[in-house]
Amino acid sequence: MTVVPQFLLKRLYMAGSLRQLDEGIAFNLKNVLGPGMLTGLASLKLGDVECPVEQVLIIHEGKTQPATEVTASSPLHVLMNQEVTCLVSGLKLPVGEYKVEIEVKSREAGNVTLLIDDIIA
């Protein structure tokens, strides 16, 4: 497996994208590293809130699917510069600063964890 340094992983997160929507909390990722295959979302934490993966929807190329449907046998192909939106359905958080911890699985790098600070304004 390829080891991806944290400073490169942070570039995947679109700073300032954490937001409250009617449907829940959303944020965006953008693949700036090269084509790859996402094979799962292992965990997601926003501040002190552990978000159940079962509540997360992945929006990519106009298509929405539960994060639980992204697997090694059914990966999400993400090309260079494509965006992915993650929506935590039903979650409401107050305005403020949050530590965002996202653990994803990829065919190329295995499990990687992104650690980011962002704000819900």
Secondary structure, 3 states (H helix, E strand, C coil): CCCCCHHHHHHHECCCCCEEECCEEEEEEECCCCCEEEEEEEEEEECCEEECHHHEEEEECCEEEEHHHCCCCCCEEECCCCEEEEEEECCCCCCEEEEEEEEEEECCCEEEEEEEEEEEC
